[in-house]
Amino acid sequence: MKILTSAPRIALLFLAATAALFRATEDRERGDVPGWVMITLMSAVLVAALLAIAGPALEGLFNQAIDQVSP
């Protein structure tokens, strides 16, 4: 019977510890948003540049492959 009464206390303690840990790490994570924005923009620019350079060659390969497919 004592185990049943202490289980809610353990659960409450676990939730309190988890909430405290979340609050402690939440502030540190917000500061890295500009870094992720920079990585996303750099990736988009890289993809656009590669597509601009290799676009005609990829289009030719695609059209050649489609022409070889028999109906």
C-alpha positions, 0 to 999 in steps of 0.5 A: 500500500505504501508503494501506491502512495509514493508513486505519485510523489515519484512521478511529481518529482520526475516531472518537476526535475524534467521541467527544471531541466527544460527551463535550464536548456531552453534559454541556451537554445534560442541563441543559435537561431541565426546560425541555422538561418545562415546554414539554410540560406547557404544551402539554398544558394549552393543548390541554386548555383549547382542547378544553374550550372548543371541544369542544362546537362541534367535536362539533356540527360533526363530527356535522353532517358525519357526518349529511350523508354518505350511506350 
